[in-house]
Amino acid sequence: MLPCRNLLSSFAILATAVFFVAPVGIVAQSSDATCLPPYYWMNNSKAQSPCVIAAYLMTVCAVTPVVVQQLPPTYHYAGPYAAGQSTCACSTVTYSAFSACAICQNATEINWSQWSFNCSTVYPGSFPPGIPSGTPLPQWMFQDVTKTDVFNATLALSVGGTLILS
């Protein structure tokens, strides 16, 4: 009975490895998160959701393409960890993209001070690495959240879809 259990364990480990490794070569920055219809106004001119835009922003500083995952209702996207802080993650533009991504899924968002806790330098209203090609950014992603400590979806809606291009 033990050899069978070891065989099953080995198979489970192999299947897990294939599941996590195989898609890496074929996946570009993307999102498994789906925004609800009332939040389609958050999409850019290419109909990319804020979740896809967040993936583009984080991929600029990543070794491999970033995939933004779907959130359960009571969860939120965490800011950078001490070992993983980057110029991309410490930008208020990225924070706004992830906040909008959480809101459009009816999940929760965290305050800017929580998001940026591990950032040694923050980048308010800018994205220093440069806007990635392939994704125009809505103007509302550049709101200054350092003063209010929170992403303001009402303000974002009033600013609308004016785009900042790469």
Residue pairs with C-beta under 8 A, 6 or more apart in sequence:
24 64
27 65
27 67
28 65
29 52
29 55
29 56
29 58
29 59
29 65
29 66
29 67
30 52
30 55
30 65
30 67
30 68
31 49
31 51
31 52
31 54
31 55
31 67
31 68
31 69
31 101
32 67
32 68
32 69
32 70
33 49
33 51
33 68
33 69
33 70
33 71
33 101
33 104
33 105
34 49
34 70
34 105
35 42
35 43
35 49
35 50
35 51
35 101
35 104
35 105
36 104
36 105
36 106
39 100
39 103
39 104
41 157
41 160
41 161
42 49
42 50
42 100
42 103
42 104
42 138
42 156
43 49
43 50
44 53
44 135
44 136
44 137
44 138
44 161
44 163
45 136
45 161
45 163
46 135
46 136
48 56
48 135
49 101
49 104
50 96
50 97
50 98
50 100
50 101
50 104
50 141
51 68
51 97
51 101
51 104
51 105
52 68
52 135
53 97
53 135
53 137
53 141
54 66
54 68
54 77
54 94
54 97
54 98
54 101
55 65
55 66
55 67
55 68
56 132
56 134
56 135
57 88
57 91
57 93
57 94
57 97
57 127
57 132
57 135
58 66
58 68
58 88
58 89
58 94
59 65
59 66
59 132
60 88
60 129
60 130
60 132
61 86
61 87
61 88
61 89
61 129
62 88
68 77
68 98
68 101
70 105
71 77
71 101
71 102
71 105
71 107
72 107
73 105
73 106
73 107
73 108
74 107
74 108
75 107
75 108
76 102
76 107
76 108
76 109
76 110
77 98
77 99
77 101
77 102
77 109
77 110
78 110
78 115
79 89
79 95
79 110
79 114
79 115
79 116
79 117
79 118
79 119
80 86
80 89
80 90
80 115
80 116
80 118
80 119
81 118
82 118
85 118
85 119
85 120
87 121
87 123
87 128
87 129
88 94
88 127
88 129
89 119
90 116
90 119
90 120
90 121
90 122
90 123
91 122
91 123
91 126
91 127
91 128
92 112
92 122
92 123
92 124
92 125
92 126
92 142
92 143
92 144
92 145
92 146
93 123
93 125
93 126
93 127
93 137
93 141
93 142
94 127
95 112
95 115
95 116
95 145
95 151
96 140
96 141
96 142
96 143
96 145
96 151
96 156
97 141
98 109
98 115
99 109
99 110
99 150
99 151
100 141
100 151
100 153
100 156
102 108
102 109
103 109
103 151
103 153
109 150
109 151
111 149
111 150
112 145
112 146
112 148
112 149
112 150
112 151
113 149
116 122
122 146
124 144
124 145
124 146
125 142
125 143
125 144
126 142
127 137
130 166
131 137
131 164
131 165
131 166
132 166
133 166
134 166
135 166
136 163
136 164
136 165
136 166
137 163
137 164
137 165
138 156
138 159
138 160
138 161
138 162
138 163
138 164
139 159
139 160
139 161
139 162
139 163
139 164
140 155
140 156
140 157
140 159
140 160
141 156
141 164
142 164
143 151
143 152
143 155
143 156
143 159
145 151
145 152
